[in-house]
Amino acid sequence: MSPSLLPPGSAWHRLVNAARRLPDPRATSAPPGFGTRVAALGLSRRAPVSLLDLLALRALGVASLLALSAVALNYEEAARRLGGLAGGEEPLPFGEDVVAVVLALAD
């Protein structure tokens, strides 16, 4: 805490010190039966779940399966277009160093 700008004998200082010494009359314990009510609410039946909630993860799985099957069915065409192969070019053999091939073409 920073030191107060008021002198120690001022009325405000005395009032604050008196308020600090008073006990707090508020009850700090939980009312009787509070723990039982909390436990009963926690163990009670849940609210009914909507159909959208039930089917959301299944729909996500079906959409992922469709996306993966679309990629698998069109992989060869996509690889040919993304690899820059024209109609008559041969694809690089598996394990070929692509950087070395590009540098060889640059010479």
QUIRA-V373726 format. One record per helix or strand. SS is the DSSP state (H for helix, E for strand). FROM is the first residue (numbers start at 1). TO is the last residue. If there is no record, write none. Layout:
[[SS | FROM | TO] [SS | FROM | TO]]
//
This chain:
[[H | 11 | 21] [H | 34 | 43] [H | 51 | 73] [H | 75 | 82] [H | 98 | 106]]
//
